[in-house]
């Protein structure tokens, strides 16, 4: 406390709004005689023959300083008493025990009541509080290993599954054309060669070709429809099969569904549907099954039967004691197909 802060305090005591006192041994308030006489303007015993106005400024400062020391001593005693009380409260010394089970632990008490009794039933949920302030931005990671950025797809969301549309030179509206060409494969009369069908582009690029026919080679031929006995494609019999390669837009999964001309579910996109076809079953070589578009066309200007890979419709063969189940599959029925993306 600064000395200047005590001057208003002394003036208030002069007006009778408060008083400075201390407790005597009998508990009654006792006002120091010298200080009281000083406030009343009487002569001071220690300074006979002098009234208040006769004190020098140094004497007034000395008396205020003594008062300041008295206040500090009282505050120190109060702090020591508070420390003792706090210690007893924290350790439970001299504090009555309530009805709470303590299990060896002395809980804090307030006016003899346990403050850590078993909780009661939860109260009703309070109203939501106001939204707090926006938190600070987090710190940059320090221990994580830096990972290089992935390669960006130059096509963006235009990338997708690649498939061949057999029997057409154009792609459906759900896909983009990569290129169109002609269907090709091994000749139906040869036992060796490739077992799959290819969609060859219209404009091949050669690299150091050897002129002439060499018997130490594999061969590839054009592909013809052999569909004279199957009405949906009978008008295409003996003509060459076109094809095109398509890219589905933003769809990565591809599925050719045999024996059905619809997709597995509404989340799939139908690219095209048609009929399942392959090489004639009596040949010595084996070929793959492909899905030929239901609205297939032919390569313009082709109508004569020539040396080629041949496409025949595929029909099911079911038996009662094994193989394809008769009932859902009908013996002799041509099978459909669908090409779907997701």
C-alpha positions in Angstrom: 0.0 0.0 0.0 1.4 3.4 -1.0 1.5 6.2 1.6 -0.5 8.5 -0.7 -3.3 5.9 -0.7 -3.8 6.3 3.1 -4.6 10.0 3.0 -8.2 9.6 1.7 -8.5 6.7 4.2 -7.6 9.1 7.1 -10.0 11.7 5.9 -12.9 9.2 5.8 -12.0 8.2 9.4 -12.1 11.9 10.4 -15.6 12.1 9.0 -16.7 9.1 11.1 -17.5 6.8 8.1 -15.0 4.2 9.3 -12.5 3.7 12.1 -9.1 2.0 12.6 -9.2 -0.4 15.5 -7.7 -3.5 16.8 -8.9 -6.3 19.0 -7.8 -6.3 22.5 -7.4 -9.4 24.6 -11.0 -9.2 25.9 -12.2 -9.1 22.3 -13.5 -5.5 22.5 -12.5 -2.8 20.0 -9.9 -0.5 21.2 -8.9 2.7 19.4 -5.3 3.8 19.8 -5.4 6.8 22.1 -2.7 8.8 20.3 -4.2 8.3 16.9 -7.7 9.1 18.1 -6.6 12.3 19.8 -4.8 13.2 16.6 -8.0 12.9 14.6 -10.0 14.8 17.2 -7.5 17.7 17.1 -6.6 17.3 20.7 -3.2 17.6 22.2 -1.0 14.5 21.9 0.4 13.0 25.1 3.7 12.3 23.4 3.8 15.9 22.2 2.4 18.1 25.0 1.4 21.6 24.2 0.9 20.8 20.4 -2.4 20.4 18.5 -2.8 18.8 15.1 -1.8 21.9 13.2 1.4 22.1 15.1 2.7 18.8 13.8 5.4 19.0 11.3 5.1 17.2 7.9 7.8 14.7 8.9 5.9 13.8 12.0 2.7 13.2 10.0 4.6 11.1 7.5 6.0 9.1 10.4 2.6 8.4 11.9 1.2 7.4 8.5 4.2 5.0 8.0 3.5 3.4 11.4 -0.1 2.9 10.4 1.0 1.3 7.1 3.2 -1.1 9.0 0.4 -2.1 11.3 -1.9 -2.8 8.3 0.8 -5.0 6.8 1.3 -7.0 10.0 -2.5 -7.6 10.2 -2.6 -8.8 6.6 0.3 -11.1 7.2 -1.5 -12.7 10.2 -4.7 -13.1 8.1 -2.7 -14.8 5.3 -1.1 -17.2 7.8 -4.5 -18.1 9.2 -5.9 -18.7 5.8 -3.0 -21.0 4.9 -3.6 -23.1 8.0 -7.3 -23.3 7.2 -6.6 -24.3 3.6 -4.2 -27.0 4.7 -6.7 -28.5 7.2 -9.4 -28.4 4.5 -7.2 -30.2 2.0 -6.0 -32.9 4.4 -9.3 -33.4 6.2 -7.8 -32.6 9.6 -10.4 -31.9 12.3 -13.3 -31.9 9.7 -16.3 -34.0 10.6 -17.0 -37.1 8.4 -20.4 -37.3 6.7 -22.3 -40.4 5.5 -20.4 -40.8 2.2 -18.3 -43.9 1.8 -14.7 -42.8 1.6 -12.8 -46.0 0.9 -9.8 -44.7 2.7 -10.0 -41.3 1.0 -11.0 -38.2 3.1 -13.2 -36.1 0.8 -13.5 -32.3 1.2 -16.4 -31.1 3.4 -18.3 -27.9 3.6 -20.2 -27.2 6.8 -20.1 -30.9 7.7 -21.5 -32.0 4.3 -19.7 -34.3 1.9 -18.9 -32.7 -1.4 -18.1 -35.9 -3.3 -21.1 -38.1 -2.5 -22.4 -40.5 -5.3 -23.9 -38.4 -8.1 -27.6 -38.1 -8.4 -29.7 -38.7 -11.6 -28.6 -36.5 -14.5 -30.5 -33.3 -14.9 -32.2 -32.2 -18.1 -30.1 -31.2 -21.0 -29.3 -27.5 -21.1 -29.7 -25.2 -24.0 -26.9 -25.2 -26.6 -24.2 -22.7 -25.9 -23.2 -20.0 -28.3 -20.7 -20.8 -31.0 -17.1 -20.5 -29.9 -14.5 -18.5 -31.6 -12.7 -20.0 -34.6 -9.7 -22.0 -33.6 -6.2 -21.3 -34.7 -4.7 -23.0 -37.8 -2.8 -26.2 -37.0 0.9 -26.4 -37.4 2.5 -28.0 -40.4 3.4 -31.6 -40.0 7.0 -32.3 -38.9 7.4 -36.1 -38.7 5.4 -37.3 -41.6 7.3 -38.3 -44.7 6.6 -36.1 -47.7 4.9 -38.1 -50.5 5.3 -37.0 -54.1 2.3 -35.8 -55.9 0.5 -38.4 -58.0 0.6 -38.1 -61.8 -2.2 -36.0 -63.0 -4.5 -37.6 -65.6 -4.3 -35.5 -68.7 -7.8 -36.6 -69.6 -9.3 -35.5 -66.3 -12.8 -37.0 -65.8 -12.9 -38.0 -69.5 -10.9 -41.2 -68.8 -12.8 -44.5 -68.7 -13.0 -48.1 -69.7 -12.0 -49.2 -73.2 -14.1 -51.8 -75.1 -14.7 -53.0 -78.6 -18.1 -52.6 -80.3 -18.3 -55.6 -82.7 -20.4 -55.1 -85.8 -20.4 -51.2 -85.7 -18.1 -48.4 -86.8 -19.5 -45.8 -84.4 -19.7 -45.7 -80.6 -22.8 -45.1 -78.5 -23.5 -41.6 -77.2 -22.3 -42.6 -73.8 -18.7 -43.2 -75.1 -16.0 -41.6 -77.2 -14.6 -43.1 -80.4 -11.0 -44.2 -80.2 -10.8 -45.6 -83.7 -12.8 -47.8 -86.0 -11.7 -50.6 -88.2 -12.4 -54.2 -89.3 -12.8 -57.4 -87.2 -10.1 -60.0 -87.8 -8.9 -63.4 -86.6 -7.3 -66.7 -87.7 -8.7 -68.5 -90.7 -11.4 -71.0 -89.8 -9.6 -73.8 -91.5 -6.3 -73.5 -89.7 -5.5 -75.4 -86.6 -3.0 -73.0 -85.2 -2.7 -69.2 -84.9 -4.2 -66.8 -82.4 -7.3 -67.8 -80.5 -8.7 -64.3 -80.0 -10.4 -61.7 -82.3 -8.9 -58.3 -82.9 -10.3 -55.0 -84.1 -7.7 -53.8 -86.7 -7.5 -50.1 -87.4 -8.2 -48.8 -91.0 -4.7 -47.5 -91.4 -1.9 -49.8 -90.2 1.7 -48.7 -89.7 4.5 -51.1 -90.7 8.1 -51.2 -89.4 10.6 -52.9 -91.8 8.2 -55.4 -93.3 9.5 -58.3 -95.5 7.8 -58.5 -98.8 6.2 -61.7 -99.9 4.3 -64.5 -98.0 6.3 -66.5 -95.6 5.1 -69.8 -94.2 7.0 -69.3 -91.0 4.4 -66.8 -89.7 1.1 -66.6 -88.0 -1.7 -65.4 -90.1 -4.7 -63.1 -89.6 -7.7 -62.7 -91.8 -10.8 -60.7 -92.0 -14.0 -61.9 -90.3 -17.3 -62.8 -91.9 -20.8 -63.3 -90.6 -22.0 -66.9 -91.0 -25.7 -66.1 -90.1 -27.8 -67.4 -92.9 -29.9 -69.5 -90.6 -30.4 -66.8 -87.9 -33.0 -64.2 -88.9 -31.7 -61.2 -86.9 -28.4 -61.2 -88.9 -29.3 -63.2 -92.0 -29.1 -60.1 -94.2 -25.4 -59.8 -93.2 -24.4 -63.4 -94.2 -20.9 -63.7 -95.9 -20.2 -59.9 -95.4 -17.2 -58.6 -93.5 -17.6 -57.6 -89.9 -16.7 -54.0 -88.9 -15.7 -52.9 -85.4 -14.7 -49.8 -83.4 -12.8 -49.2 -80.1 -14.7 -46.9 -77.7 -13.8 -45.2 -74.4 -16.5 -44.9 -71.8 -16.7 -41.4 -70.2 -15.8 -41.3 -66.5 -16.5 -45.0 -66.0 -13.7 -47.4 -65.2 -15.4 -50.7 -64.9 -16.3 -52.9 -67.9 -18.4 -56.1 -68.1 -19.6 -58.2 -70.9 -22.7 -60.0 -69.7 -23.4 -63.2 -71.6 -26.9 -64.7 -71.9 -28.5 -61.3 -71.0 -29.2 -58.2 -73.0 -29.5 -55.9 -70.0 -27.0 -54.6 -67.4 -26.8 -56.0 -63.8 -28.4 -52.9 -62.2 -29.4 -49.3 -62.7 -26.0 -48.0 -61.6 -24.5 -49.6 -64.8 -24.5 -47.9 -68.2 -25.5 -49.9 -71.2 -23.0 -49.4 -74.0 -24.6 -51.8 -76.4 -26.3 -55.2 -76.5 -26.7 -57.9 -79.1 -25.9 -61.7 -79.5 -23.1 -63.9 -78.4 -21.0 -65.2 -81.3 -17.8 -67.3 -81.9 -16.2 -69.7 -84.4 -18.1 -72.9 -85.6 -17.9 -75.6 -82.9 -16.5 -78.3 -85.4 -13.3 -76.5 -86.2 -9.9 -77.8 -84.8 -9.0 -74.4 -83.4 -10.8 -72.5 -80.5 -11.8 -68.9 -80.5 -13.2 -66.5 -78.0 -16.8 -65.5 -77.5 -17.6 -61.9 -78.4 -20.8 -59.7 -78.2 -21.9 -58.6 -81.6 -24.1 -55.5 -81.7 -27.8 -56.2 -82.2 -27.9 -53.5 -84.9 -24.7 -54.7 -86.6 -23.7 -53.6 -90.1 -21.2 -54.9 -92.7 -18.1 -53.5 -94.3 -19.3 -51.8 -97.5 -18.5 -53.7 -100.7 -18.1 -57.1 -99.1 -20.6 -60.0 -99.9 -18.6 -63.0 -101.2 -17.4 -65.8 -99.0 -13.6 -65.7 -98.9 -10.9 -67.2 -96.7 -11.6 -65.6 -93.3 -12.4 -66.1 -89.7 -16.1 -66.9 -89.4 -18.6 -65.8 -86.8 -21.6 -68.0 -85.9 -24.3 -67.4 -83.4 -24.0 -69.3 -80.1 -26.8 -71.4 -78.8 -27.1 -73.1 -75.4 -26.9 -76.9 -74.8 -28.5 -78.0 -71.5 -28.8 -81.5 -70.0 -30.9 -82.6 -67.1 -28.1 -84.3 -65.1 -25.4 -81.6 -65.4 -24.0 -78.8 -67.5 -26.2 -75.8 -68.1 -29.4 -76.0 -66.1 -32.4 -76.7 -68.3 -35.3 -74.4 -67.4 -33.6 -71.1 -67.3 -31.6 -72.2 -70.3 -33.4 -73.7 -73.3 -31.7 -76.2 -75.4 -31.0 -74.7 -78.9 -31.8 -71.1 -78.0 -29.3 -68.4 -79.3 -27.8 -66.4 -76.4 -27.9 -62.7 -76.0 -25.3 -60.4 -74.5 -24.7 -56.9 -73.2 -21.6 -54.7 -72.7 -21.9 -52.5 -69.6 -19.7 -50.0 -67.8 -19.7 -48.4 -64.4 
